[in-house]
Amino acid sequence: MVWKDQPLGLIIQSAGSNKQPKVKASVFSRTQLAKDFLNQLKQELIWRFNFNLDLSKFYQAVSKDKKLRPVVKKFRGLRPMHTGSLYEYLIIAIVLQNATVRSSVSMMQTLFENYGQLVKFDNRLFWCFWQPKKLAHASEQKLRRLKMGYRAKSLIKVSQPFADNEIDELELRNESQEEQKETLISLYGIGPASVGYIMFDVFHHWDYLRHISPWEQKIYTKLFFNKDYEKELVPVEKMLKYFNKWGKWKMLAIHYVWEDIWWRRRNKHIPWLEKLVRL
């Protein structure tokens, strides 16, 4: 990860038990890191991994829900997290737009190879994200040659306010939900679907659900309503009303069911899902 302009390598391990959880983070750097730097990094990891999230009230709220009960039991302790920065999430959101999973993976790999930094620690090589100014000053023509298509302009424009220090993620975390939403939607190439993901994953709003993309609509039609999405799509309005039963936890509840289907896919071929993934 990049933190305070420093490329770092991290190894994060479980160092406790289910009853007494503890996490050990080993940090690798080219230079000696100050104690204050490491303390700030520790707090950032706690935020990004949601280590301080108290799930007990969520479990209490959904304990009688037939759909959630087995999933919660299976994944007890699961907490949403995004290990990257807000800027990094925005880049991922842009390459996910109107693309198959295979295409998005290919675009990210291309961006890392052309703008990222290759780092080595623990005898392994990893790609590290670039600083925003690299893409802010990039050539749109080159990005198009790299098969970014219309996203080339979005990648440059979304990088500029971060390169110019116009957006401070740490400060934005303390703003109201509405102010956060307005800041995100004002960014070039960022629409309501991306805003929804970011409000949940980056800013930790467990109730933020105002938009459902066509791709998610198909998956939700099968997951929550057990209908064939190729024959009958459940309307978004009906979905939003249905999810309201989970109140302030609705996006977290959806997240649990969402994670469950992807874990099941690791061990079992799910034909209806594979048609939508195309990896």
Sequence and secondary structure as in RCSB ss.txt:
>XXXX:A:sequence
MVWKDQPLGLIIQSAGSNKQPKVKASVFSRTQLAKDFLNQLKQELIWRFNFNLDLSKFYQAVSKDKKLRPVVKKF
RGLRPMHTGSLYEYLIIAIVLQNATVRSSVSMMQTLFENYGQLVKFDNRLFWCFWQPKKLAHASEQKLRRLKMGY
RAKSLIKVSQPFADNEIDELELRNESQEEQKETLISLYGIGPASVGYIMFDVFHHWDYLRHISPWEQKIYTKLFF
NKDYEKELVPVEKMLKYFNKWGKWKMLAIHYVWEDIWWRRRNKHIPWLEKLVRL
>XXXX:A:secstr
 EETTEE EEEEEE S SSS  EEEEEE SS   HHHHHHHHHHHHHHTTTT   HHHHHHHTT TTTHHHHHHT
TT      S HHHHHHHHHHHTT  HHHHHHHHHHHHHHHSEEEEETTEEEEE   HHHHHTS HHHHHHTT TT
HHHHHHHHHHHHHTT   HHHHTTS HHHHHHHHHTSTT  HHHHHHHHHHTT  TT      HHHHHHHHHHHH
   TTT    HHHHHHHHGGGGGGHHHHHHHHHHHHHHHHHHS  HHHHHHH  
